[in-house]
Amino acid sequence: MSDKKTARDADRNAEEKEEALERASSRSEQEQIAQPYSHEEQAESSEAEERSLSTKRLFVLGLAALGVSYGDIGTSPLYALRECFRGSSNLLPSDANVMGILSLIFWALILVVSTKYMLFVTRANNNGEGGMLALVALLNPWRKNAGRHSKWLLQLGVFGTALLYGSFMLTPAISVSSAVEGLNVATTIFEPYVIPITIAILVMLFAIQSRGTETVGRFFGPVMIVWFVTLALLGVYGIVQEPSVLKAINPLRAVEFFTLNRWTGFVVLGAVFLVVTGGEAMYADMGHFGRRPIQLAWFGLVLPALLLNYYGQGAMLIHSQGQSAAQPFYNLAPDWALYPLVVLSTVATVIASQAVISGAFSLTRQAVQLGQLPPMRLFQTSSEEYGQIYVPTLNWLLMLATIGLVLGFRTSTNLAWAYGVGISFAMTITTILAFFIMRERWKWSMWVAGPITVAFLMVDLPFFGANLLKVPHGGWFPVLTAVVMFTLMGTWRRGGELLRKRLAHDEREQDEEQDPLKDFVAELAKSDTIRVKGTAIFLTSSDAGTLPMLQHHLQLNHVLHERVLLLTVRTEDSPRIPAAERLEIENLGQEVYRVIVRYGFMQTPNVPVAVRFAEHFGIEVDMEQATFYVGRATIIPTDEVEGMMLWREKLFAFMSRNAIQPTSYYKVPPQRVIELGLRVEI
């Protein structure tokens, strides 16, 4: 890799960090450039490497997964079983009801998390990456030969992504609140201080996000091991007092529960669902560790610990004849262990919240890269892990929303009524998208894909239906959040399409049969245009804007640099693009080059670093002599041009004005930039 110095120290540091990140993503860049390979080979190599993981490496990754992927589902015992006997269901904690709910919890964890996600959905990964947008990208609805259903699949996936933003706000609120409320079990002295303590913890949590989790993250895994071991020990302590509770493994107990309670039993499904809410987050975090470490952590520790704890809580309810229903988790602990358990629970919920916040950052970067949200300022907080990023705007918005939820809903029980609606719908969408993965990617027959999908939907839909009953009692919040986010994402995507079409139309007005760029190069060969020393790099979209910007520059300055790069940054539907496949360069003649820079949707573009790779194609670019030209479009909303409704055009114009400028998003040195303005009506 070249060690050429750049014009500014800040730019050099940014490049060095980006280069370190590239090295961390796969093999060294020099090896990739010397031995390029295809995406298929990359995927096969990734699978082979995962299969050949050593036992030690597998254990280390599984340990790390405990601190990132399982924080959400791992803290559900704090409130899940409790909420089955609270709220509008008015379910009595009788022995039969406790046994029925424990049976539902057991089979929910087995069918939804263990079977659907662990053994099936994790197979539907995009070069190792999971999550809703990765699933959509795997279907590639943007391809030219996409089927008629591709458009609504894209809309469905985007709406599923929008639904997750509500859970990003609710998870820290309900997790930390439920942990701090444990103080009320020991004494009522702390009752007036529960909300202030919760808010203080949340403020500190969001305040440290800018520091990153690279160092703190090393302690997450060991702490969560202590947490899950504690869950298991508490569960065993409760089961020993009432061993008959183990009979609840029998699915007939769940059937008897519904027979006995009928409609009330269906309502309680909304609370039972709380035990599996972390399944979608686990799938989204899969790319950080791989499928096998995720499965090892789940089946080796998380699932046994959760089942033991839930059954221990149930045993305590039966043993106390329902007297501990208000706080079954904390009542499971001996008196001497209560305060240490509150502290450990609070730490575990902070870790769970940290994982959710990091997931929100990662999902937002994916949305930006796939053109679903405007570019935002983000910072890479680790030179080793791509997933560790910081998005300031999103961080503070999440903090305000989370604190607002704590103040508005007051208790974790009230928050539980708002929690689950969005995630249950998102899980249903995941099943639908997985069906098309089976049919289009895996080429499974309808006779195989159909029954599997129906089986999953038979579990997903009752949970979703039960959670819909929460909408009037607080479940409206994640729905409202999803509608707002879906509107913003749809407006930005559609506005971008209209803008590109408008610019492309302006280019084609002269003669559709000619290639304006080739004509320009031909005219340049004949003209006596003065060529000055240095390189001009024009940042442009792949579809339009190249020639007008270049012509505008010539008309104003009457000179052209000795070398011209027409550079387009393109986001692919793969999570990462190796350095060896980063650039595509076409020599147009007269020292004019078309340069395509390709990134994956999990990568952060860095144009100066990408330009340095051009030297491997024989194009030497001295960054001290390079000038970047960027077009800045001013959006003019109007109802005279076919497009969106006027209010959406105004919203798109507002988002465009407040989006981070391309120079910042692409890490272009601001002192080397010249902006060319353009007014566009849409």
N, C-alpha and C positions, 0 to 999 in steps of 0.2 A: 504494500500500500504506500502511496506517495506520502512523503513527509514535508511537502512544500508548504511554506508558511503562507497564511492568508493575510489580508490587509489589516485586520483588526484582531486583537487578542480575544475578544468576546466571541467572534465568529470562529476562531480557531478552537476555543474550548467547546463550543457547540458541536463542531465537526468531530472533535475527538470523542465526545460523549456518544454521538450518533454512530461513530465507527465501533465503539465498544458495544453498543446495543446490537449492531449488525453481527458482530462476532458471537455475541451471546445467543443469537437466534438460531444458529446452526453451526456449520463448520466455518473455519476462517475464510475471510473474503478472498485471500490469494488462492486458496484451494478451490473455491467456488468459481473464480474467474478462469483458472486453469482447467477445471473439469466441470463445465456447466452440465446441468441435467434438467429433465423435464419435470412438470408438476406431478405427473404420474409416478415417475421415479422417486420424486421427493416424498410423496405419500407412502410408497412402498418402503422407502428407506426409514421413514418415521415409524411405520408399523413394525419393521424388523428391529429397530432400536428398542422399541417398547417391549417387544417379546424377549429381547436379550438383556433386559434390565437385571442387574445383579440383585441378590437378596438384600444387600446393604443399601443399595441405591433405591430399591423399591420401598424399603422401610423408611428411608429419609423422606422420600416424596410423600409417602402415606402420612407421615408425621406432619409434614407441612400442610397437607390437605386438611388435616383436622383443624388447623388454626384459621383456614380461609374458607373452605367449602362447607363445613358442617356447623358453623357458629349459629346460623339461623335455626335449622332443624334441631340442633343440640340444646337450645334454650327453650324449646317449646314445652318441656315438662313443667316449667314455671307456671304456666297458665292454661294449658290445653285441657287437662282433665277437670280442672276447677270450673272452666266455663261451660262444661256439659251440664252442670247442676245450677247454673246461674242464668240470669237474663229472663227472657219471656217464655222459655220452655217450661219453667217451674217443675222440672224433673226432680222427683224425690230420690235421694241417694240410698235407695233400698238395695238389698243384696242382689236381687235379680237385675235391677237397672245397672248397677256397678259391673256385674259380670257381662252384661250385654254390651256395654260401652267398651270394656276392656277387649272383648272379642272384636269389635269394630276397629279399635285402635290397632290391634295386632294385624288384622287382615288389610287394613289401609296401608300400613308400613310395608307389608309383604307384597301386596299387589301393585300399589302405586310407585313406591320408591324402589323396592328391591327388584321387582319384575319389570315394570314399565321403563323406569329410568336406568337402573343399574345394568340390567341385562339386555335391554333393547334400544332405548333412545340414545344411549351413549355411543351406540354403533353408528348413528347418524351424525357424524362429526365432519367438519370441514377441515381436512388436514390436521385433525387433532383438536380443533376449536369447537366449542359447544355454544349453546344459547340461541335465542329466538332469531336474531339477525344472521347468525352463522347458518342456521337451518334454512332461512330464506335464501341466503347467498348460495347455498348448496343446490337449491332448485334453479338458481340462475334465471329469474323471471325477466331479466333485461336482455337476454339473447334475442337475436333477430328472428330465429325460427321457433320462438316460444309458443306454446299452445294458447288457446283462447282463455284457459283458466289461469294463466300466469298473472294477469293483471289483478284479479281478485285474490290470488294467493299472496301477492306482494302487499295488497291492502290489509289482508288478514294478519300477515306477519308483522306489519308495521303497527297495527292496532294492538296486537299481543305485546309488542315492545312498549307501546304507550301505557298499557295496563301495569307493567312492572314498575313504572315510576311512582305509582301510588304506594307500592310495597316498599320502595326505597325510603319513603318518608315514614311509613307506619312501623316498619320493623325496629328502628332505633327507639321510637317512642314507646311501643308496647313492651319491648324487651327490657329496657332500663327501668321503666315504671314498675313492671312486675317484680323485678329484683329488689328495688328499693322498698316496695310495699311489704317486703318480708319483715321489715323492722316493726310493723304493726302487730305481728304475731307475738312478739315478746312483750311489747308495752305500747300503750297509746300515746306516750310522750312524744314520739316522732311523727304522729299523724299530721300535724299542721306543716311539717317540714318535708314531707315526701315529695311534693311537687317542686319546691325550690331546689332540693337535692338533685332530683331528676334533671331539671333544667341546667344546673351547674355542671353535672356530668356530661350532658349533651354538648354544652358550649365548649368545654375542654376537649371533647372528642373531635368536634369539627375544627377547633382552633389548631390542632396539631396536624391536620391533614397536609398542610404545605410542607411539613418536614419529611413526609413520606413514611412508608412502613418497612423499609429495607432492614433497619436495625431492630425496630420493635417487633417486626414479624418473626424474628428468630425465636421469640419467647412465646408466640401464640400457640404453636404446636404443643410444647410441654405443658402450658397452662390448661389447654383443652384436654390433654390426657388426664390431668388431675381432675378436671371437671367430669369427664365421662366415667372415670373410675369411681368418683364420689357418687355419681348417679347410680352406678351399679351397686355399690355397697349399701346405699340408702334403700335401694329396691330390695336387696336381699334381706336387709333388716326388717322391712315391712312384710315380705313374703313369709319369713320364718314365723311371724305371729299369726298368719292366716294362710297356710299352704294351699287350702282349697281354691284359692284364687286362680291357680294355674289351670283349672278346668275351663277357664274362659278362652283358652286357645281353640276350643271346639267352635266351629262356625255356626253350629246350631244355636249357640247362646245369642248370637247376633240376630238370627231369625226369630227366636223367641222374644227378643227385645222389641223388634218391630211389630210382632203379633200383639204384644201386650200394650205398647204405647201408640201405635199407628201414627197419626199425624205428628204428635209430639216427638216420636222417634225420628221422623224425617227432619223436623226442625233441628234436633240435636246434631244431625250430620254436619251442620255448619260449624259447630264447635269441634267435632271430631276431626274435621278437615285441618284444624290448626296443627295436628301432629305431622302433617306432610308438607306444610307450606315451604319448607326449605328445599324441596326436590328440584324445583326449577333453577334455584340459585346454584345448587350443586352441579347441574348440567352446564350452566353458563361458565362455571369456574373450571371446567374440565381441562381446558387448554393450558392452564398453568402447570398441571401435574401429569396429565395423561390418564387414560382409562383405567389401567390396572392399579395404580396407587389409589385412585378414587374408590375403586371397588374393594381393595384391601382394607382401607380405613373403615368403610361402611360395614362390611360383613365381619371384619375382625374385631371391631370395638364399638362403633357408634350404634349399630342396630341392637346388639345384645344389651348395651348399657341403657338405651331408651326403653326397650321392652321390660327389662328388669325394673326400671324406675316407675314406669306406668303401672305395672302390676303390683309394685310395692305400695304405690299410692292407693290403688284399688283395695289392697289388703288392709291398709290402715283405715279406709272408709268403712269397710265391713266390720273390722275389729272395733271401731269406735261407734258403730251404728250410725254413721253419717255425721257425727259431731265435728269431724275435721274437714268438712266439705268446703269451708270458706277458704282455706289455704292448705290443700292436701299435700303439696310439695314440702312446705316448711314444717308442717305438723309431722311429717315423716321423720324428721331429724330429732335426736335427743336434745334436751334443753341446753346442755353444755355446748352443743355444736351449732346452735342457731345463729349467733352473730358471725362466727367464721363462715357459715354457709351463705349468709347474706353478702359478705364481702366477696366470696368466691363467685357467687351468682352475678354480682355486679360486674366483676372483672370479665366473666364469661359473656355477659350481654354487651359489654363494650367491645369485646372481640367480635361478637356476632354483628354488631352495628358497623364496626370497621370493615368487615368483609362485605357487607351490603353496600356501604358507601364506595368502596373500591370497585365493586361490581357496577355501580351507577356510572362511575368515571369511565370504566372500560366500555360499557354499553353505549355511552354517549359518543366516545371516540369512533366506535363502529358506525353509529348513525351518521356522524359527520362525514366519515370517509365514504359511506354509501350514498351520500347526497340527500339524507333525510332530515338533517338539521344544518343550520348555518355554521361555518367555521367558528370555533371558540379557542380562546387562549388556553393552552394546556402545557404542563411541565412534566418531563420525565423525572421521577424522583429516585430512580435506581438505574445504574449502569449495567445491571445484571438481568433484570426482569422487565419485559415489555409491559406486563400488566400493571406495574406500579406507576401510575400517573396521577396528576393532580389537576383538576379543572376548577379554578377559583370561582367562576360565576355559579356553576352548579353546586359547589360546596356550600356557599353562603345561602343560596336559595333553599337547599335541602335543610340547612340548619334552621332557617326562619320557619319553614313549613313544619318541621318536626316539633319545634318549641310551640308553635301555634296549635298543633294537635294535642300536645300535653296539656296546654292551658284550656283548650276547648273541650276535650273529652274527660279531663280530670283524673280518671282511673284507668287501669289496664283492662278492667272488665268492659268499660265503655269503648275502649280502643279495639277490643276483640270483636265488637260488633261491626267495626269498620274494616277489620282485617279479614282477608280471605276471598272477598268477592273478585278482586282483580286477578289474584293468583289462580283461583279455580278456573276462571275463564281462560287465562293464559295456558294452563295445563291442557285444557280442552283443545285449544288452537294448536299446541304442540303435537297432540295426537293426530289432528287433521293433516298438518304439514308432514308428519312422519309417514302417513299413508301415501302421499305423493312421492316421498323419498323411496318408499318400497317399490312403487310402480315405475317411476321414471329413472331412478338412479340404480336401484338394485335389480330391476327388471323382474320383480316377483309377480306371479300371476294373481289375478283378482281372487281366485279361490284360496290363496294364502294370505294376501294382504287384507282382504275384506274381513274375514273372521277375526284376525288379530286386532284390527282397528275397532270393530264392533265390541270386542271384549273389553278393550281399554275404555271406550266411550260409555259402556255400561257402568263403569266405576266413576268416570269423570263427570258425566251429566247429572247423576243424583247429587254429587257434591256441589256442582255448580248451581243446581236448582235450589238446594238448601241455603247456599250462600246468598242467592238473590233475595231471600226473605230478610236479609240484613240491610238491604238498601234503605228502607225508611228509618232505620235506627243508627245510621252512621256509615253504612255501606255505600252511600251515595258519594262519599269522598273519593275513593279510588276510581269510581266510574267517572266522576266529574274531571278528575286529574287526567284520566285516559282520553276523554273527549277533547280536553284542551291540548294535550300533547299530540294527539292524532291530527287535530286541526293545524297545529303549528307545523308538524312534519309534512302533512299533505300539501299545505300552502307553499312551503319552501321547495318541495320537490316539483310541484306543478309550475311554480313561478320560475324555477330554473329551466324547466323545459321550454316555457314560453320565451324566456330570454334568449336561449340558444337558437330557437327557431327564428326569432326576430332578427338576430344577428346573421344567421345563415341566409335568410331571405334577402338581407341587404347585400350580401356578397354575390348572390346569384342573379341580382337584378340586371346586371350588364349582359351576360351571355352564359346560359346554363350549360352549353356544350363545351365551353373552354375551362381550362384549369387556371384560375387566376394566379396561383402561386408560380406555376411553371412559366406563365406569360410574364410575370414580374421578373423572374430570373433571366429569361431571354432578353427582355428589355434592358436589364442591368448590364448584360454583356455588351450591348450595343452603345450604351450611354457612356458619357464621360463623368459619371458620378465620382466625386472625390471620396476615396476610402482612407479613413484615418486609422491609426494604430489602436488595437484593442479588440475586445469582443462585445458585441451587443447581444443580450439574451432577452428575447421577447417571451414573456409568460402569456400563454393563451390557452383557451379551451381546445379540445380535440375536434370540435365541430365547426367553430366559427371564430372570427375576430382576428385572425392572423394578418391577412393582407391589409385591411383598412388601417390597423394600427401602424403597420410598417410604412404604408404610403403616407399616412399622416405625419410620421416622423420625417420622411424625406421632404415633404412639402414645407415643413417648418424649418428644417435645418440644412437641407440641400447637401448633406453629407451622409456617409454610411460607414460603419466600422469595417475593418478589413475582414472580420469574421462575424457571421450572424447565426445565432442559434434560435430556432423557433421551437420553444420548449413547452411541452404539454405534460402535466402530471395526471396520470390515469390510475384510478383505484380499481383493482381487480376484485373478483368475487372469492379469492383465496385469502386466508388470514395473513399470510406473509409471502413476500416474493424474495427469493435469495438474491444476494448482491450480484451474482453472475448473470441474472436475468433482469437486472434493474433497468438497463438502457436498451433502446432501439434507436439507431441513428441512420438516417437516409441523407446521402450527399446529393443536394439539388443542383450543384454547380455554383461557380462564382463564390466559393467559400460560404455558401448558405446551406445550413443543415436543418433538417427536421429531426428533433430529438423527442422521443417518448420516454418518460420516466414512469416506471410502474411500481406501485406499492400495493401491499395487501391492506385489507380493511382493518387490521389490527396494528398497523404500523403508522408512525408519524412521519410525514414527508419532511425532507431536509434537502432543498434544492442545491445549495452550495456543495454539499457532500456528493450529491448525485452528479453534478457537473464535473467534479474531480475524476469520476470514473471514466469520463470521455477520453482521457489520455490513453486508455487501453484500446481505443479505436483510432488512435493516431491523431487526436485533436487535442492540442495543448491549449489550455485556457488559463491564463494568468489572472487570478481573481483581483489583483491590484489594478488591472487594466480593463476589467469587465464592468459593464453597465447593464442593469436590469431594467427593462421597460414593462410596465404593468398598465393594463387598461382598467379604468375605474368607471363602471357604468352607473349612471344616475337613473333610477327607475322612475318613470312618469306613469302613474296609474291613470287609465282612461277607459271609458266605456265605449269608445269608438273603434277599438281594435278587439277582435275576437280573442277571448281569453277567459279569465276567472271573473267572478262577481267583483264589483268595485271594492267592496270592503276587504275581500281577500287580496286584491292587488295592493291596496293600501297597507295591509298587514305585511305582505311580502316586501314592499318598499321599506317599511319600518325595520324588518328583520335584516334586510340587506344593508341598511345604513349602520346598524348596530353590530353587525358581524365583524369579526376580526379581519383586517385587511390581508390580502394574499401575501404581502411581503412579510408579515409577522407569522402567518400560518405556515408558510413554506420556509421559514428561517432565513429569509433573504436579508443581507446586511442593509439597513435602511439608508446608509450613506452612499450606497451604490445604486439607488433606485430613482427612476424618473417615471412619474405617473402621467398617463394620457387619458383625459376625461372623455366620456361619451354619454349622451342622453338617449335613453331608449324608452319608447312607449310600449306598454304591454296591455 
